[in-house]
Amino acid sequence: MTDELPGSEPGRPTGEVWLVGAGPGAADLLTLRALRLLRRADVVVYDRLVGPDILDLVPAETRRMFVGKMRDRHVCPQAGINELLIELAQAGQRVLRLKGGDPFIFGRGGEELEALAAAGIPFQVVPGVTAAIGCAAAAGIPLTHRARAQTLIFTTGHTKDGELELNWRLLATPGQTLAVYMGIKALGSLCRKLIEHGLAAATPAAVIENGTYEHQRVVTGTLATLPDLAPDPRFAGPTLIIVGEVVGLRTSLAWFAGLAPALGNPGQA
Ligand SMILES: C[S@@+](CC[C@H](N)C(=O)[O-])C[C@H]1O[C@@H](n2cnc3c(N)ncnc32)[C@H](O)[C@@H]1O
């Protein structure tokens, strides 16, 4: 296996940026390419959701820079991150920009690359296992299934001024699975709106916290019951919501118990 990625220019005097997905948490879900580049980088610029076991794989002599977001406060605003990446690369550094999950799924990877492209900085992109894929696998929920879901939608539940602005008619279509990122604060209104727009109140739904980690927790219910079973304050870690008939398959397909303490409801595992 060669150390160069397609498109890399061996011996390049100027720096470059490698935009790399770290996956949803468990270190052994990192790709081999990501691991190879982690060992070659001069500096790793990373986000909050990059797991500690993955940071342990960064060589001790490699510089690390945390630019993550704590709750609603950015340690470094996006424009500052873009500038930092450009400055480091212009100084000749091989910069590994490490993001949780996949950099192109709700990760602002596109924005960072636009800034790099405008500044003439060469870059590479390494995909990662996105949270929806990792959480679904670890929770025993197949995201598609011939008899239950022919369409899969990744959406954000992030609110604007406290309001969820989503295409409800599209989202409330039966026969599909919704994977909702950043939606726990708006879980009640998400479930209510889906019912209002036509999904059955009995549609199965799940919240997965810390997906793929040993301390993963899963709460299952229905659109009608989940907001009470899984209220926002119960979760300190990242959470993903899955809605659709496929969630019901977990009853027979759950395979990963995790080590988390019980949340105290029958849907939890
Ligand atoms: C800013 S988005 C970044 C998504 C990331 N780029 C990806 O592809 O997974 C952060 C959201 O991803 C979800 N997430 C990331 N890691 C997760 C995990 N291990 N378990 C559950 N949800 C996770 C949560 O909804 C979290 O609020």
Ligand as a Chemical Component Dictionary entry (heavy atoms), coordinates in Angstrom:
data_LIG
# 
_chem_comp.id                   LIG 
_chem_comp.type                 NON-POLYMER 
_chem_comp.pdbx_formal_charge   0 
_chem_comp.three_letter_code    LIG 
# 
loop_
_chem_comp_atom.comp_id 
_chem_comp_atom.atom_id 
_chem_comp_atom.alt_atom_id 
_chem_comp_atom.type_symbol 
_chem_comp_atom.charge 
_chem_comp_atom.model_Cartn_x 
_chem_comp_atom.model_Cartn_y 
_chem_comp_atom.model_Cartn_z 
_chem_comp_atom.pdbx_ordinal 
LIG C1  C1  C 0  -22.837 18.634 13.585 1  
LIG S1  S1  S 1  -23.545 17.067 13.326 2  
LIG C2  C2  C 0  -22.175 16.258 12.602 3  
LIG C3  C3  C 0  -22.542 14.977 11.921 4  
LIG C4  C4  C 0  -21.344 14.221 11.393 5  
LIG N1  N1  N 0  -20.671 14.975 10.360 6  
LIG C5  C5  C 0  -21.735 12.857 10.873 7  
LIG O1  O1  O 0  -21.601 12.594 9.669  8  
LIG O2  O2  O -1 -22.163 12.033 11.685 9  
LIG C6  C6  C 0  -23.555 16.431 14.967 10 
LIG C7  C7  C 0  -24.728 15.503 15.216 11 
LIG O3  O3  O 0  -24.457 14.192 14.716 12 
LIG C8  C8  C 0  -25.106 13.238 15.522 13 
LIG N2  N2  N 0  -24.090 12.336 16.080 14 
LIG C9  C9  C 0  -22.770 12.371 15.854 15 
LIG N3  N3  N 0  -22.152 11.350 16.480 16 
LIG C10 C10 C 0  -23.115 10.661 17.115 17 
LIG C11 C11 C 0  -23.115 9.497  17.939 18 
LIG N4  N4  N 0  -21.995 8.822  18.214 19 
LIG N5  N5  N 0  -24.298 9.057  18.430 20 
LIG C12 C12 C 0  -25.439 9.709  18.152 21 
LIG N6  N6  N 0  -25.507 10.801 17.380 22 
LIG C13 C13 C 0  -24.360 11.275 16.868 23 
LIG C14 C14 C 0  -25.850 14.005 16.600 24 
LIG O4  O4  O 0  -27.160 14.269 16.126 25 
LIG C15 C15 C 0  -25.030 15.279 16.669 26 
LIG O5  O5  O 0  -25.769 16.339 17.247 27 
# 
loop_
_chem_comp_bond.comp_id 
_chem_comp_bond.atom_id_1 
_chem_comp_bond.atom_id_2 
_chem_comp_bond.value_order 
_chem_comp_bond.pdbx_ordinal 
LIG C1  S1  SING 1  
LIG S1  C2  SING 2  
LIG S1  C6  SING 3  
LIG C2  C3  SING 4  
LIG C3  C4  SING 5  
LIG C4  N1  SING 6  
LIG C4  C5  SING 7  
LIG C5  O1  DOUB 8  
LIG C5  O2  SING 9  
LIG C6  C7  SING 10 
LIG C7  O3  SING 11 
LIG C7  C15 SING 12 
LIG O3  C8  SING 13 
LIG C8  N2  SING 14 
LIG C8  C14 SING 15 
LIG N2  C9  SING 16 
LIG N2  C13 SING 17 
LIG C9  N3  DOUB 18 
LIG N3  C10 SING 19 
LIG C10 C11 SING 20 
LIG C10 C13 DOUB 21 
LIG C11 N4  SING 22 
LIG C11 N5  DOUB 23 
LIG N5  C12 SING 24 
LIG C12 N6  DOUB 25 
LIG N6  C13 SING 26 
LIG C14 O4  SING 27 
LIG C14 C15 SING 28 
LIG C15 O5  SING 29 
# 
